[in-house]
Amino acid sequence: MEEQLQAILAETESALATVEARSQLDQIKASILGGNGKLTALMKGIASVPKEERPAFGQAVNKTKKQIENLLAQTAASLDNAEDAAALGKTADVTLPPSGNYVGGLHPLTQVKRRITLIFRQIGFTVAEATEVETEWFCFDALNTPEDHPARDEQDTLYFPKESRFGNVSKKSDEAYVLRTHTSSVQIRTMLKEKPPIRVIAPGRCFRRDTVDATHSANFHQVEGLYVDKKVTIRDLKAVLDHLLRELFGKEVKTRLRPSFFPFTEPSFEVDLFSSNLGRLSNKWIEIMGCGMVDPKVFDNVGIDPEEWSGFAFGLGIERVAMMLHGIDDIRHFYQNDLRFLSQF
């Protein structure tokens, strides 16, 4: 009996070694394990085996059956892999240079971010960064945003599950983790870490629950700025922003501050610009960014004396600046990885 099982196993191995198609595999499987297969026939002969030998006989047959089933499964997997490889064609050598004259370059958003960063570096600002994962306190509470503010609703902010843990993101207490909705949280961490005077910008990626269309994206980029010193006034704020916008859009640009509201600045303003060199946006006032004087409550939250220090903060969207600079009418172009679009920059 043992010799018969070994012979069937050897025959199976030999037959599978020459299989090149699924139809052949099915034929071999039927000839061994089918209703009239060799191993099936041997199993049916258990009635003729002495009663005391039947348990050992059954164990030996089952062991051989499993070995054959494994061989069949391995062969089937090899056939599938070969079929997939044939469908994919010749393997590409990823170490070869690209065909044609293609030369890689910086993404337009990276170009605009670097341009804005350079403008601020030239007037004494440094760059501050932090993680894209934040906590409610740094993203909202420290910035004087009350718990019932619409920005803190789950339909606007992306919250992590309560059990989430991030070893590199410090908490104030036991608040929830979120994907940061602005880089203002970087300003808070900077003020907690450094003493005034402070002059920083915080470029980076932000996230909000937003319907993606021509002007909105759930993923976007901001550059926010903070200047803290003694006797800082709105005049200083206006001078810095005028310098930025004229360096970006040309010396003929006009700007104005329009009263607005943000929880973390008081007074707060929207910044509008007017230019004759903005294509379809020329010769009309266009909202470009928000700003204001840092609210004393924010200074209190980070341990800075508002009686001794004052400051201003501002923030603008990198995508919005890039769209205005290049006459782009749909924010989705930045994320579609279309070389016809990207190669223009």
Backbone torsions as a table, in degrees:
resi	resn	phi	psi	omega
1	MET	NA	-44.6	179.1
2	GLU	-61.1	-39.0	179.5
3	GLU	-65.6	-37.3	178.6
4	GLN	-64.2	-43.3	-179.6
5	LEU	-63.5	-43.7	179.8
6	GLN	-64.4	-35.8	179.2
7	ALA	-66.7	-41.7	178.2
8	ILE	-64.1	-41.9	179.8
9	LEU	-63.9	-44.4	-180.0
10	ALA	-64.8	-40.5	178.9
11	GLU	-63.1	-40.4	178.8
12	THR	-63.0	-46.2	-179.8
13	GLU	-60.9	-42.8	-179.2
14	SER	-64.6	-42.6	-178.5
15	ALA	-68.0	-39.2	-177.9
16	LEU	-69.0	-25.1	-178.0
17	ALA	-66.0	-20.2	-177.6
18	THR	-107.9	5.7	-176.9
19	VAL	-70.2	133.9	178.1
20	GLU	-126.9	-6.6	-178.1
21	ALA	-147.3	160.0	-179.5
22	ARG	-61.7	-37.4	-178.7
23	SER	-60.9	-38.8	177.6
24	GLN	-66.0	-40.9	179.5
25	LEU	-62.5	-42.6	179.7
26	ASP	-63.3	-38.6	179.0
27	GLN	-64.4	-43.4	179.6
28	ILE	-64.4	-42.9	179.6
29	LYS	-60.7	-42.4	179.8
30	ALA	-66.7	-36.6	-177.6
31	SER	-71.3	-19.6	-179.2
32	ILE	-104.5	-48.6	-172.3
33	LEU	-109.9	-4.6	-179.7
34	GLY	-68.2	-179.2	-177.6
35	GLY	-58.7	-33.4	178.5
36	ASN	-110.8	19.6	-178.1
37	GLY	-71.6	163.1	-175.2
38	LYS	-65.5	-43.0	-179.8
39	LEU	-71.1	-35.3	177.5
40	THR	-63.8	-41.7	179.1
41	ALA	-63.6	-39.6	178.7
42	LEU	-65.4	-37.8	179.0
43	MET	-65.8	-36.2	180.0
44	LYS	-66.9	-20.3	-179.1
45	GLY	-82.1	8.7	-178.4
46	ILE	-62.3	-24.2	-179.4
47	ALA	-65.7	-26.8	-178.4
48	SER	-87.1	-4.5	-179.7
49	VAL	-84.7	138.0	177.3
50	PRO	-53.1	144.2	-172.6
51	LYS	-56.0	-39.8	-176.6
52	GLU	-72.0	-18.2	-178.9
53	GLU	-96.2	-7.3	-174.3
54	ARG	-63.1	-42.8	179.4
55	PRO	-58.5	-43.8	179.8
56	ALA	-66.5	-38.5	178.6
57	PHE	-62.3	-46.2	-179.9
58	GLY	-62.1	-42.5	179.3
59	GLN	-62.9	-41.8	-179.0
60	ALA	-65.4	-42.6	179.6
61	VAL	-64.8	-44.6	-179.7
62	ASN	-63.4	-38.8	178.3
63	LYS	-61.9	-45.7	179.7
64	THR	-65.3	-38.0	179.5
65	LYS	-61.5	-43.5	179.2
66	LYS	-64.6	-39.4	178.2
67	GLN	-62.2	-42.2	179.9
68	ILE	-67.4	-41.8	178.5
69	GLU	-61.2	-39.1	177.3
70	ASN	-64.4	-41.8	178.7
71	LEU	-62.8	-41.6	178.8
72	LEU	-63.7	-41.9	-179.1
73	ALA	-66.1	-41.8	178.3
74	GLN	-62.8	-40.7	179.2
75	THR	-67.0	-40.1	178.2
76	ALA	-61.8	-42.5	179.1
77	ALA	-63.8	-40.1	178.7
78	SER	-63.6	-40.3	177.9
79	LEU	-64.3	-41.5	178.5
80	ASP	-62.8	-44.8	179.6
81	ASN	-62.1	-41.1	179.4
82	ALA	-65.3	-38.3	178.9
83	GLU	-66.5	-41.7	177.8
84	ASP	-63.3	-43.4	-179.1
85	ALA	-63.3	-39.3	179.0
86	ALA	-66.0	-37.7	179.8
87	ALA	-68.2	-34.5	-179.2
88	LEU	-76.0	-22.3	-179.7
89	GLY	85.7	-165.2	-176.2
90	LYS	-64.8	135.3	179.8
91	THR	-65.9	131.4	-179.7
92	ALA	-79.9	140.8	174.7
93	ASP	-88.3	102.0	-174.5
94	VAL	-71.4	-7.6	178.4
95	THR	-85.1	-10.9	-180.0
96	LEU	-76.7	150.8	176.4
97	PRO	-68.7	156.9	-179.6
98	PRO	-65.7	152.9	178.5
99	SER	-72.6	158.0	178.3
100	GLY	77.4	-159.6	-176.8
101	ASN	-105.4	23.7	-176.8
102	TYR	-66.2	131.6	175.7
103	VAL	-127.3	128.9	-179.2
104	GLY	-66.0	160.7	-179.8
105	GLY	-153.6	177.5	179.7
106	LEU	-79.4	141.4	175.4
107	HIS	-62.9	145.3	-178.7
108	PRO	-56.9	-33.2	177.7
109	LEU	-68.5	-37.2	176.5
110	THR	-65.3	-40.6	178.8
111	GLN	-60.7	-45.6	-178.7
112	VAL	-67.4	-40.6	178.2
113	LYS	-60.7	-44.0	-179.9
114	ARG	-66.5	-35.7	179.2
115	ARG	-65.6	-44.4	178.2
116	ILE	-64.7	-42.8	179.5
117	THR	-60.0	-43.0	179.7
118	LEU	-62.7	-40.7	179.3
119	ILE	-59.2	-43.8	-178.6
120	PHE	-74.7	-35.2	177.2
121	ARG	-60.4	-36.0	-177.9
122	GLN	-68.1	-17.6	177.1
123	ILE	-112.8	22.4	168.6
124	GLY	95.6	7.3	177.6
125	PHE	-86.4	145.6	173.6
126	THR	-107.8	166.3	-178.0
127	VAL	-100.4	129.3	177.1
128	ALA	-116.0	141.9	-179.6
129	GLU	-135.2	157.7	174.6
130	ALA	-153.4	-179.1	-176.5
131	THR	-74.6	155.1	177.2
132	GLU	-76.2	-21.2	171.0
133	VAL	-85.0	130.2	-179.8
134	GLU	-131.1	-179.1	174.7
135	THR	-118.1	161.2	-177.7
136	GLU	-56.8	-37.9	-175.6
137	TRP	-65.6	-47.3	-177.8
138	PHE	-71.3	-32.1	-176.3
139	CYS	-85.1	-27.2	-174.8
140	PHE	-130.4	-60.5	-172.2
141	ASP	-58.6	-47.3	-178.5
142	ALA	-64.8	-22.5	180.0
143	LEU	-96.6	19.4	172.2
144	ASN	66.3	29.0	178.7
145	THR	-97.0	112.8	-174.9
146	PRO	-66.6	161.5	-176.2
147	GLU	-63.3	-27.3	-178.8
148	ASP	-93.2	10.9	179.7
149	HIS	-70.1	138.0	-177.8
150	PRO	-56.3	-30.0	-178.7
151	ALA	-62.9	-21.7	-177.7
152	ARG	-90.8	-1.7	177.5
153	ASP	-68.8	151.2	-179.0
154	GLU	-67.4	-19.7	177.5
155	GLN	-79.7	-6.3	178.4
156	ASP	-115.0	-32.3	-175.4
157	THR	-116.8	142.0	179.8
158	LEU	-91.2	110.0	-179.2
159	TYR	-97.6	144.9	173.1
160	PHE	-86.5	155.7	175.1
161	PRO	-56.7	150.4	-175.8
162	LYS	-58.7	-30.6	-177.6
163	GLU	-81.0	-2.1	-179.0
164	SER	-64.9	144.1	178.5
165	ARG	-136.9	135.9	178.1
166	PHE	-131.0	112.1	-175.2
167	GLY	-68.4	-20.5	-176.9
168	ASN	-102.7	10.8	179.4
169	VAL	-123.0	106.6	-177.5
170	SER	-74.4	149.7	178.8
171	LYS	-110.7	159.3	171.7
172	LYS	-82.9	-42.7	177.1
173	SER	-145.1	-115.4	-179.4
174	ASP	-118.4	34.4	-178.0
175	GLU	-73.3	166.6	-177.4
176	ALA	-77.4	155.5	172.3
177	TYR	-87.3	145.1	177.4
178	VAL	-138.6	162.2	164.1
179	LEU	-82.2	126.4	-171.1
180	ARG	-58.2	137.7	179.9
181	THR	-93.0	-8.6	176.4
182	HIS	-163.0	165.8	178.1
183	THR	-92.5	13.6	174.5
184	SER	-62.1	-26.7	178.3
185	SER	-62.6	-28.8	176.8
186	VAL	-65.3	-36.5	177.6
187	GLN	-62.8	-40.9	178.7
188	ILE	-62.6	-47.3	-179.8
189	ARG	-63.8	-35.1	178.5
190	THR	-66.3	-44.0	-179.4
191	MET	-67.6	-29.0	176.3
192	LEU	-74.3	-26.1	-175.7
193	LYS	-94.3	-31.9	-174.9
194	GLU	-118.2	152.9	176.0
195	LYS	-95.8	148.6	176.6
196	PRO	-62.6	155.4	3.5
197	PRO	-76.0	148.3	-178.0
198	ILE	-128.2	136.3	177.8
199	ARG	-145.1	95.8	-174.5
200	VAL	-135.7	156.0	165.6
201	ILE	-121.0	151.7	-177.0
202	ALA	-129.5	89.2	175.7
203	PRO	-83.8	148.4	177.3
204	GLY	167.8	175.4	-177.7
205	ARG	-85.7	142.7	178.1
206	CYS	-131.5	165.4	-175.1
207	PHE	-141.1	137.0	173.1
208	ARG	-145.8	152.3	172.6
209	ARG	-71.8	105.5	-175.9
210	ASP	-143.3	143.1	175.0
211	THR	-73.3	126.0	-177.8
212	VAL	-77.0	122.0	174.4
213	ASP	-145.5	-160.4	-174.3
214	ALA	-64.3	-25.1	-175.6
215	THR	-123.4	1.7	-178.2
216	HIS	-131.5	147.5	177.8
217	SER	-148.0	143.2	177.0
218	ALA	-69.8	-20.4	175.9
219	ASN	-119.7	126.8	-178.7
220	PHE	-152.4	177.5	-175.7
221	HIS	-128.0	142.4	179.1
222	GLN	-128.9	158.6	163.3
223	VAL	-125.4	115.9	176.8
224	GLU	-111.4	150.9	-177.4
225	GLY	-130.8	153.9	179.5
226	LEU	-144.2	132.3	177.2
227	TYR	-132.5	116.8	-179.5
228	VAL	-123.9	125.6	179.5
229	ASP	-162.3	-174.9	177.3
230	LYS	-85.9	135.6	175.3
231	LYS	61.3	36.5	173.7
232	VAL	-76.5	135.7	-175.9
233	THR	-126.9	174.3	176.1
234	ILE	-62.1	-30.7	177.9
235	ARG	-61.0	-39.8	176.6
236	ASP	-64.7	-42.3	178.0
237	LEU	-59.0	-49.1	-178.2
238	LYS	-62.7	-38.9	-178.6
239	ALA	-65.2	-42.5	-179.6
240	VAL	-65.7	-44.4	-178.2
241	LEU	-70.6	-36.2	175.0
242	ASP	-60.3	-42.0	179.4
243	HIS	-62.2	-46.0	180.0
244	LEU	-58.9	-51.1	-173.5
245	LEU	-69.9	-32.4	177.4
246	ARG	-74.1	-32.4	174.9
247	GLU	-69.3	-32.1	-179.2
248	LEU	-80.8	-45.9	-168.8
249	PHE	-112.8	-2.5	177.5
250	GLY	114.7	153.6	-174.1
251	LYS	-66.8	-21.2	-176.6
252	GLU	-81.4	-3.1	-177.5
253	VAL	-63.4	135.9	172.3
254	LYS	-106.1	147.4	-179.5
255	THR	-132.0	158.2	174.5
256	ARG	-149.6	152.3	174.9
257	LEU	-103.1	126.9	-179.6
258	ARG	-115.9	126.3	-176.6
259	PRO	-53.5	138.3	179.8
260	SER	-149.1	-163.3	178.2
261	PHE	-143.2	130.1	168.8
262	PHE	-136.4	141.3	-176.7
263	PRO	-60.6	-26.5	-171.0
264	PHE	-101.3	0.0	176.4
265	THR	-131.6	148.5	177.9
266	GLU	-158.7	112.3	1.1
267	PRO	-75.2	163.8	-179.9
268	SER	-119.5	153.1	-177.6
269	PHE	-143.3	150.5	161.5
270	GLU	-95.1	143.4	179.3
271	VAL	-105.5	124.9	176.9
272	ASP	-111.2	149.5	174.6
273	LEU	-129.3	155.7	-179.1
274	PHE	-133.2	127.3	-179.3
275	SER	-150.1	151.6	176.0
276	SER	-96.6	10.9	-173.9
277	ASN	-127.7	40.1	-177.7
278	LEU	-122.8	29.3	177.9
279	GLY	61.4	-127.4	-178.0
280	ARG	-66.8	-14.9	178.9
281	LEU	-96.7	7.4	-176.6
282	SER	-69.1	151.1	170.8
283	ASN	60.9	35.5	170.5
284	LYS	-153.4	154.3	-178.7
285	TRP	-73.4	128.7	-177.8
286	ILE	-122.5	127.7	175.2
287	GLU	-70.4	132.4	-175.3
288	ILE	-123.6	-28.0	-175.1
289	MET	-168.4	172.4	175.9
290	GLY	-119.2	155.5	-178.0
291	CYS	-163.5	179.8	176.1
292	GLY	165.3	176.2	175.7
293	MET	-85.4	135.3	-176.2
294	VAL	-58.9	128.4	-179.6
295	ASP	-65.6	134.6	178.5
296	PRO	-53.3	-31.2	179.6
297	LYS	-64.4	-33.3	176.7
298	VAL	-65.7	-42.6	176.3
299	PHE	-61.2	-41.0	177.6
300	ASP	-60.4	-39.2	-177.6
301	ASN	-65.0	-25.6	-177.6
302	VAL	-110.5	9.5	175.2
303	GLY	77.6	27.4	175.8
304	ILE	-107.4	131.8	-176.6
305	ASP	-74.6	111.8	-179.2
306	PRO	-70.5	-13.3	176.0
307	GLU	-77.6	-24.2	-178.6
308	GLU	-100.1	-34.2	-174.6
309	TRP	-119.7	150.3	172.4
310	SER	-137.2	170.2	-178.6
311	GLY	-174.3	172.3	175.8
312	PHE	-129.9	159.2	178.4
313	ALA	-138.4	154.6	-179.7
314	PHE	-154.3	163.0	177.8
315	GLY	-156.3	139.8	176.9
316	LEU	-140.6	153.2	-179.6
317	GLY	-87.0	130.1	-179.0
318	ILE	-66.9	-40.1	178.2
319	GLU	-60.1	-41.7	-178.5
320	ARG	-63.8	-43.0	178.7
321	VAL	-62.8	-45.1	-179.5
322	ALA	-62.4	-40.1	179.5
323	MET	-64.8	-38.6	179.4
324	MET	-72.5	-38.9	-179.4
325	LEU	-65.6	-37.9	-171.6
326	HIS	-109.8	4.1	178.7
327	GLY	67.8	35.4	-179.6
328	ILE	-90.7	131.9	-174.3
329	ASP	-105.7	3.2	-177.9
330	ASP	-144.9	117.0	-176.4
331	ILE	-63.9	-23.0	-177.1
332	ARG	-66.7	-20.8	178.3
333	HIS	-59.6	-30.6	-177.0
334	PHE	-67.6	-20.2	-171.7
335	TYR	-116.9	7.8	-176.5
336	GLN	-94.6	-5.0	177.8
337	ASN	54.1	37.5	178.8
338	ASP	-89.2	113.8	-177.4
339	LEU	-61.5	-28.0	178.1
340	ARG	-63.3	-33.3	177.1
341	PHE	-81.4	-49.5	-174.1
342	LEU	-65.9	-32.2	-177.3
343	SER	-67.9	-12.4	178.1
344	GLN	-73.5	-12.0	-174.9
345	PHE	-112.8	NA	NA
